[in-house]
Every structure is written in C-alpha cells, then in structure tokens.
C-alpha cells in the first residue's frame, strides 16, 4: 500500500500507560532510535513513586515524552502532538494537555466497563463524541499482539506484556525511525530467555507491519537531522552525565574516586553508573544510611581520595552535620543533591528546585560552602567537573544541585576530547612548611586560601583533626574568642573570593529592558520562551547562573542594568530572595511548585506581559 510521506520540523510524542506497561522502556527505545537519525532530542519521563502503582488508576499512570526536531530544541515540549494511551487512565490523565488536532492512539482492548469506571468514565469516550477535537486511532494493541504471538511459544501473559513493543513498532513506522538497534537491544535484554527475544521482536515487527498495511494511518512522517557541530554524540541522561563527569574529574585529578551513597530517588542511578567504572579507580559503597554515606566520603577525602556523596533533599538534611565537619576540617568533598518535590518524603519522582536555601544556609553555625547547579542533562557532566575543580582547589565542600527533571531527562551529548578538560592535578603536602621545621596544617596558600592537604601517615605531617575549633596555622584546639572570629571570617572569605566566571547575558540587540535570570533546569524553558518572544519582535535578555555561591562578580552590575529582573523558579522564590537581599534589586519572582517543570508557553505568556506592561 502506497502511503503519503509528509515532512515535519518537530514532533512531541507521549507514551502513557500503567507503570507496568513498559512506557519508560518504550520511550527510551524510541529516543535511542531517534538519536541515531541525528535529530535534536529532549525527553521528560514522568512516573509514580510506587514500585507497582495500582493498575488502571490515575495515580498509577506512567508516561514518557520525547520531543525531537530538525533544529536545536531546549525543552521536552509543552504538549504532545501524539498521545499513545494504553488504557482509560492514561487517556484521562493526559487529555487536558492535548491541543486540538492532536493524534491519539488508544489501546481499545483496555476500554472495558470496569476500567472506564475505575477512572470515572460513565461512558466510553471513544464512542460518545467527547474526543471529536482530536484525530483518534483505535487500535486493539493487546489482542493484536497476542494474535501475532500465537505461535511464539510464550504464555498469554507474556504475550500481552509485549504490547508496548507493538506500539513501539507502530510509532517507529509512523516516524520513519530505524529499528535494527531495538531488535539488537531485545536480544541483549532477554538473552537468558530466547523465547522472549523472539516474541518481543515479533511484536515489534507486527506493529511496524500494521502501520504499513492499515488504512487508518495514511501518512508517514519524516523529520530531517538537526545541524550539529561535528563530533561523536551519544544520548545521555543527567544522572549518567554527572556520573561520567565525576569519573573524568578523578582521572584529570589523578585521584581515586570514592562514592558513599544511600539509595534515594532520584539520585540512585548515579550510584548504579559509577559502580560500572572500577577500572578508572572508582570505588562505590552503598551505606546503611545517609550519615554513614557522607561520613565514609569525608573519610576518603581525608585519606587523599576524591570523596563524593549523592542524595536528594531528605538526605542533605541528614548530612548537614558532616558537611559542617568538612567545613571545619577544610577538606574537599562533593555533595550531589538531585532535588525532588518536598518537604519530607514529598513527591519522590517529581521535580522541584526547593533545596537552594538548604544548600546555601542549611547548616549550624557559619558554615559556608560553594554551590554549583547543572542546567541540562548533558551539562551535568561539565557541572560535575566544575564542582570537583572548586572542591580540590579551594579545599571545601561543594554542593552540586541537579533535579529530577534534569537527572532523568536526556539529550544528545557531544563527547569532549580529554585534552579539553581542565587539569585538576593536586599537590599533597610532603614536608614541613614552617621555618622552624614544623608542619602547620592551617598555613594557607596565599592565592587560594586553601590549607595543605596532608595524607595520613606522611612522616612529620601529623596533625590534629576533628570538629572542635582550630587555632590559626597550628590547627591546635582553641577556645580563644579572637581566634574563633578570625577562623569564621577566614572560612567565609575563602568561599566568597573563589573566582568564578562572569555571568553571560544573552541580549542580541542590547536594547532589552527586561532580564530573565534563571538557575538550574529552568534554562531550557526560559531559553525557549525568550526565543519565541524575539521571533515575534519583542526584546528580552536572558542570563543563567551556574555558580550560586559565590555569585559571579559582575552579577550586581548586570541585574542593576535592567528595568525589571524576572526570576522563574520551581520553588517559592529562593533565588529571588537572595538577589533582593544581596543587591537591593526588586526582582520579580515567578514560581511553580506543581512537581512539573515550566513549559515554554507559560513563561512566554508571563514574560510578554512584563515586557509590554512592566
């Protein structure tokens, strides 16, 4: 059957179903296929916190959204052009976000009276005309998959589970995706059960062939590759990029990397990834709790390794005392906080940026640390290296902020050359440093204000450690008021004077009167909104912060150079409070705490109003 082929510049697809329907796997495979074609990609996984949420219910819906295009994109898309709904719950949970004209592919086998009633449908929406605004494709995904696998030698239950591969095959056909890598992936995934390899491959091919032969799908789509700089790319999630950044930093520092971690959503994948890289001198320890994890990491730093601990907001709260100990000891330590919606347990699989105050101020006493934030999945690699650079150079704990949106999202990553990465080599103390032949553990480098890093057991470099206040230079225990005042101010000055790059302002014509200032994962939505406004002839400037403590030296000049400064955050205005207090600028906060990232559209609407009305 001859099918019309239509070229598009971008598409947003959302796969949605029960958390046991394999939507994350389906979305991940479609993303991998798309990456091979050279499209620019951004993804947004969204799933329940429960391991197996109640089947067929709204809280149990799991989805995976992928946005791909033939040009540079910054977000996973505001709303899906195509929704694949595996059951009534998936349809109802996502229907409000669909624009008129969107395509909906529904698994009709699941639209039973019981399933409809479970989510509050009195009538079948496929029959009552309520979906007339959309292009609906009813497909009996489950029964067609079971029929295709009738001779595959698998149980009916296993056959039904393969319906996600049928859906993947259909969507791969619709959008002209290559499929060889998916077939190879299935061979690896089910290598221990050859019958499941054959069944899932057969289901995938059945979905592909259904698209090729059915009259319901009369159009096939193509999206050309996006122009990209020459080099080797891979699709990468934020957690994977951050883990590889830590590995690379260890190599460039010529130090072993030690990760002490307690499993916690959404940071656990960093532990999983780092555990694969023992050959690069990486040691991972799954501790019994958060306090043990950071204690082991700080001990590793004391012993001359690159100590790292990973967690989310609840874990940072538990680690606070040991972070203060690291401040007092003035040892390098990297604390990775993959933020999630709080407080308390909150919503473990939903995103938020609400740990900034805790990162900046969340310790007892005057205990300043450096704070760095990643802005996108691939940027997590470079943010990790920067966090390590600061920690090693200035002998300080560094909190590296990511969040669930960045950590689980993915995008193409241009692999950097090893030579382009900074040299992080550390010089350990090896001899006495005082004229009288003594070793003074708090005698500081005049450039960095860092104290010497002496590996335990080095002859002649014995010194006192612990949380009690130290005397200047000697490191002896001291209760002297003047010494305490000196040490508190010195530790603060050491952090405040860390040289960080100036913030760069994107103000193409130099005539903007409104500046949008962001940090962390708001980078993509802010950039997309500013791009859309400029395409409509409005002027607006954008700046984004990687370093949140210390702040860039030119930031005060930048924010005071605009009539209005707007700060979108996924919290209740934490950076806005810092900017107001530090620079006496009446920053305008725009806040969202729904557990979902900003959309470009909502920022565009808000910013247009500010630009036009002040």
N, C-alpha and C positions, 0 to 999 in steps of 0.2 A: 504494500500500500504506500503510495507516494504521499509524503507529509510536507506541509509547508514549513520552511525554516525561517525563523524571524530572529534578527539580531537585536540584542538589548545591551545597554551600557552597564546596568546594575540589576541585582535581584536580591531580595531578602526572603529566606525560607525559614520556617519554624517547624520543626518536628515535635509533636506533643503526644503524650500518652501516659499510661501508668508508669510508675517508677520501675516496674518490672518488664516494661515493653522494649527496653533497649534503645531508648531515644538518644541517650548520650553517646552510645556506640555508633548509632546510625548517623548522628550529626557529625561525629568525629571522622567517620569514614568519608562522608560526603565532603567534608572540609579537606581531607587529605587528597581526594581525587581532584578537587578544585585547585589546590595548591600546585599540583603537577602541571596544570594548564597555564600557570603564570598569572592568574587573577590576583588582584589585591583582595585580602580577606580580613574580616573581623568577626569574632564569634561571641556568643553570650549563652553559656549553659545556665539553666535555672532548674533546680531540683529540690525536693523536700529534704529535711534533715533526717527523717527516719530512714533506716536501712531498707525497710519494706513498708511504705505507707499504705493505708487501706486502699485496696484495689477499687477502681471505678469512682473514687470520690474526688472532689475538687482539691482538698489538701494533698492528695496523692499524685497530682499531675506533675510530670517531669517534662521539661522542654529543652530544646537546643536550637538556637537561632544562629544562622550564618548569613552574613552579608558579603557578597562578592561582586567585583566590578572590573571594568577595563580602565580604571583610573585610581588614583590614590584616595582611599577612604579612611575615615578616622573613627567610626563607630560601628557597632553591630547592626545599625539600622533602627529607626524609630518604631516601625510597624512592619509586619510581614506582608510581602506580596503573595506568598503561598503559605498556607497552613495545611500540614498533614496531621489530621486528628484521628487518633487510633480508637477513640471511644467518645461517648457523650460528654464526659467530664473534661476531656481535652478540648472539645469544641467550645463548651460553655466558658471555661476558664480563659480562653484566648479570644473569644468572639468580639468583645468590646474594643479590642485593639486593631481590628482589621479595617482597612479603608474600603470604601465601596469599590467593587470591581475585583477585589482580591479573589484568588483561586483557593478553593477549599477541597482537599482530597480527604474523604471520610471513609473510615472502615465500617461499612454498613452492617457487618456481622455483629458488631457490638451494640448496635442501637436497638436493644431489646427493651421490653416494658420495664423490666427490673432495673436495667442500667439507666434508663431515662428517669425513672422515679427516684433513683438514688441521688441524682443531682438536681431534682426539682423540675424536670420537664413533664408537664401534663400531657403534651402532645409531642409527637416526633417532629423535630424541627426540619427534618428532611422532607416532610410531607405537608407542613402547614403554611408554607409560603413565607416564613419569617426570614429565610435566607435568600430572598429574591434579589437582594443588592449584590450578591456575590456569584461568582462562577463556581458552582458546586459540581464536583465529580464523585458520585457514589461508586465506591469500589469495594467489593467483597474481599478485602485483603486476607482475612483469616481463612475462609473456605477455599479461596483460590490457591492459597499457599498449601493447604492440606491436600487439595486435589493434585497439585503439581508434585507433591512428595509422596503420592500414594504408593509408589514402588521403591521408595528410598530406603526402606528397612528401618525407619525410626518410628517411635511411638507417636500417637496423635498429639500428645502434649508437646513433644519436641518439635513436631511439625508446626504446631500453632505458634511456638516461640519464634519460628523463623519468619514470621510475617513482617518483622522490621526489615529483613533483607529483601523481601518482595517490594516493600515501599522504597527502599534504597535503590533497587534496580530500576523501578519506575521513574524516580526523580533523576537518576543518573542518565536515563534515556532522554527525559524531557529537556535536560540542560546540557546534553552532549558531553557528559563527563567521561573520562577514561575509566575502565573498570578492572583492568588487569591487576592493579595493586590491591584492590579489595579481595579479589579471588586468592591472591597470594597471602593476604592477611588472614583470611579464613583458614587457609592451610596451616598457618602457624598457630592460630588461636585454638583450633580444635585438633591439633596434631595427635593427641592421645586417643581421639575418637574419630577415626576416618569416616564413619557413617554420618557424623555431624558436619564434617567438612563437605561431603558430597551433598547433604541436604541443604545446607545454607547457600552453597554455590548454586544449587538448582533453584532455590527460591529467588535468589538474586537474578538469575537469568530469566526466570518466569516473569518477574516484574518488568525487566527490560523488554522482553518479547511482548508482554501485554501492551506496553506503551507503543510499540512498533505496529501492532496489529489492530488495536481497538479504534473505533471511530470517535470515541469520547475525547481523545486527545489528538486533535487535528493539527496542532502546531508543535514544533520542536524549536527550542531556543538555543542560541549561541551567544556567548559573551567572550569577546576577544581578550587576549592577555593585556595586563596593565604595563605601561612603560616603567621599568625599574632599572636602577643602577646595575651595571654588570657585576656579576659575582655569584657565589653559591648561596642559595637560600634554603631554609627549612621552615616549616610551620612549627611554631613553638608557643606553649602556654607560659604565663607569667611565672608560675612556680618552677617550671623546668628551666626557664631562662635564669631565674635567680640562683637556682642550684648550680648551674654551669658557670655563672659569674663567680660564685664562691670557689669553685674548683679552679677556674682560671686565675683568680686572685692568689690562691695558695701557691700555684705554680710560679706566678710572677714574683711572689714574695720569697720563694724558695723555703716555704714553711709547710709543715704538715697541717691539714685542716681537721679540726675536731668539732663535730656537731653533737651537742647534748640536746635532746628533744623529747618531749612527751607528745604523743599523737593528739592533735586537736584540729578540727575543721576550722578554716580551710587551708591550714599550713602543712598538713601531713605529707603531701606529695613532695615537698622539699626533702624531707627525711627519706622518702622512698627513692627519689632520684639520686641523692648523694650517696646512698648505700651501694649504688652500682659502680662507684668510681674509686674503689680501693687502690687501683693501680696508680692513681695520681696522688697517693698519700692522704686519702680521706678516710677518717675513722668516724663512724656513726654509732651513737649509743642511745637506745630507746630507754629513757629513765623511768623510774616508778612514779614520778610526779614532776611538776613544773619547777619546783625549788631544787630538786636533785639535778634536773637537766641543766639549769644555769650554773649551779654550783660546780658541776663537772666541767662545763665550758670555761668558767673562770679559772678553775684549777689547771686546765690545759693551757690557757694563756700564760699563767704564772710559770708553767713549765716550758714555755718557749714555742708553743703552737699557736695557730690562728684559731681562737675559741669563738664558736658561733652557737647560738641557741635560737630556735624558731618556735613561734607560738601565735596565738591570736589574743584579743583583748583580755579575756579572763586570765590567761597565762601571764600576761605582762603585769597584771595586778599582783599575782603571786611572786613574781620575780623581782619586785621592787626593792626589797631589802638587799638582795645580792647585787643588783645594779648599783645601789648606793655603796656597797663594799668595793665594787670595781672602781667607782669614782674616787674613793679614798685611797685605794691601792694604786690608782693611776696606771691601770693595765688595759691593753686593747681588748675589746670584746664587741662582737656584733650581735645585736638582738633584733631578729626579724619579727615584725608584727604584721601578720596578714589580717587586716581588720575585717570584722563582721558586725552585724547589727546587734547591739546590746540594749540595755545593760544585762548583767548576769549572763545566763545562757543565751538569752535573746533569741535571735533567729540565726542559727549557726551557718546556714547555707546562703544567707542573703548579705548584700554588701552595705557598707557604711564607711564614713571617714571620721568616726567619732572618737578616735583614740589620740587625736593630736594633742589635746590638753594633757593627757596622761603621759605622752611621750615627752612633752616639754617640761611638765611640772610634777609628774606623779611619783615623787619620792620624798622621803622625810629629809629635813634639813636642806641646806643649799647644796644640791647635787646636780649640777648642770651636765648634760651630755649633748653630743651632736645628734642632729636628726636629719635624715635624708628620706626623700619619697620618690617612688617609681611612678612614671606616668602612663605606661602602656606595657603589654606583655613582653615585647622584645626589649623594652627599656629596662626591665628588671635585671637583665644581665649587666648593663653598664652601671645601674644604681648600686648593685651589689659590689662591684669593683670600687666604686667611689666610697662606699661605706667602709670597706676594708682599708682603702688608702688613708682615710682620715683616722681610723682606729689605730693603725700601725704607726703613722707618722706622729700623731699627737698623743699617743698612749691614753686613749679614752674609750669608754663605751660609746657605741653609735647605735641608735635605733633606726632601723630601716623599715619604713612604712610601705606596705603594699595593701591591697584589699581584695575581697573575694572576686570583684569584677575583673580586676587585672590578673589575679592569680589563676583563675580558671578560663579566662578568655584566651584567644590565640590569634596570631597574625604572622605573616611572613617575617623572617629574621635574616638579614644579610650577615653571614658569618664574617666576623672581623679577622684580619690577619693577626697572628700572635704578636708580630713586631709592633703593631699599632697600639697594643695595650701598655699601660704605664708600668714602669719598673718599680716594683714595690719592695725591693730588697731591704732587709732590716739589718742593722748592725747591733749586735748584742754587746753589752758591756763585757770586757775581758780582762780589765786591770783596774787598779786603784785610780781614782780620779781627783784626789785631793793632794795638794803639795806636800802634806805630811805623811803621804803613803796610805791614807785611809780610803775606804770606799764610802762615798756619800750617796745614798740611794735617791735622795731628793735634790741633788745638784742638777739644775736644769740646763737643757740646750738653750742657748740664748736666742736662737731663731724660732724654735717651735715651742719652747717652754716645756718640752717633754722631759721626763726623768729617764735615767738609764734603765734599760731592760736587762736584768741580770738573770741568767738561767740558774736555777737552784743547783748547788753542788759545785759551782765555779769557785776554785780556791781563792780565798781572800775577799770574796764579794758577799760574805754572809751579811744579812740584814734582817731587820725586824719587819714582820708583816702583820696584818690584822686590821680590824675596823676602828681601833682607838686612834684619836688624832695624832698625827706625826709632827715631829719638830722639823722645821725647815732645814733642808740639806741633810741632817744626820738620820732622819727617819725614826728617831727615838720617840717613845710615848711622851706626849706633852699635854699638860693641862693649863699651860700659860695662856692668859687671855690675849695678849698681843700676838702670840704665835698663831693662835686659832684664827684671829682676824686676818692675819697675813695669808694663811693657808686657804681660807674660804675665798678670799678675794683673788688669790693666785689661780685657784682651780677655775673660778668663773672667767678670769681674764684669758686663761689658756684656751677656753672654748670660744669666747667672743672674738678672739683675734685670729682664729683659723681663717686663712684666706680662701674664700670660695669664689667661683666665677660670678661676674656681674649678671644680673637678670637681663635677658634679651627681650626687647619689645618688638612685636610684630605690628607695625603701624605703616602700611605700604605708602601712603601719600603724606604722612606726617601731619595730617590735619584733624585727626580724631580728637574729640573732647571727652570721650568715654573710654576707660580702660577696664578690661575684664581680666581680673587676676585670679589665677587658679593654682591648685597644687594636686599632686597625685593623679588619680584616674579621671578627674574632670577634664583632663587635657583634650581628649578626643571630642566629647560633646561640645566643649567651648570652641574648639577649632572649627568644627563643622558648622556651628551656629554663626560664628564670625564670617566664615567663608560665604555662607548663604546671604548674610546681610550685605556683604561687599558686592556680591553678584547683582544685588538689587540697587546698588548705587549709594548705600549708606556707609559712612566712615566709622570705623571702630578699631580700637587697638587691643592687643592680647599680650599678656605676659604670663609665664608659668614658672613656679618655684620648684626646684629640686631640693635646695637647701633651706630647711625651715629653722634650723639653729646651728650655727649662726645664720642670720639672714644676709643676703648679698649687700655689699657696701653701698651700691647705687640705688637700692630699693626706695629709700626715702625720697631721693630726687625724682625717681620715676613716678611714684604714686602722687607726689605733690605737683606733677606736671600736667595733670588732667583734672577737668572739672568734676567728673564723677568716677569713682572706682567701685566696680561691682565685683563681688566675690561669691561665686556659686560654690556651695559645699554640700556634701552629703552628711551634714550634721546641723546643729542649730547656730552656727556662726562662729566656730572656734578660731579660724584664721582671721576672720573679720575683727574679733575682739583683740587679737594680737596687733593687727595693723592699726587699729584705732588707738590702742594704748601706747604703742611704740612711737607712732608718727603723728598722732593727733589729726588724723585724716578721717573724715566722716564716711567711712567705707559703707557701701550698701550691701548687706548680705542677701543672698537668695538661697534658701535652704530646702533640702529634701531629705526625709528620713523614712522612706517607704520600704527600704530594703532593695530598691531597684536603682540603677544608675539614671542620671539625667538623660533625657532624649535631646537631640539637637533641636527639635521643633519647639519644645517648651522653653529652652534657652533663647532661641531666636525670637520668639514672641515677647518674652520679658525684656530682652536687650533692645529690641526695636522700640518698645515703649520708653525705655530710658534714653535712647539716642534722640528720639523725637520730642519727648516731653521733659527730659531732665530728671 
